[in-house]
Amino acid sequence: MCHGDDGTSARASQIAGRRVDLADPGWQAATSDSAIRFLLDEGRNSMPSFLGLPESDLAVILRHLRSLPGDGAPAEGEEVAP
């Protein structure tokens, strides 16, 4: 997993030379669920598309991403889809 279990992008930095910290509260607040789904579907730069994944797998990925900020809990006021 390029972004690592904690979302901090150590491996993504090695591959693409660009760091996107998915656990960063600023990134979490600025990035909507629909934007994340778009990136998963379409890919971006060196990130491949995950368009072929079942909906249930995509939902699990989104829940995992939303669980990353700070202490691993959802950001304050953030609703996480079941």
Order of alpha helices (4+ residues) and beta strands (2+ residues): alpha-alpha-alpha-alpha
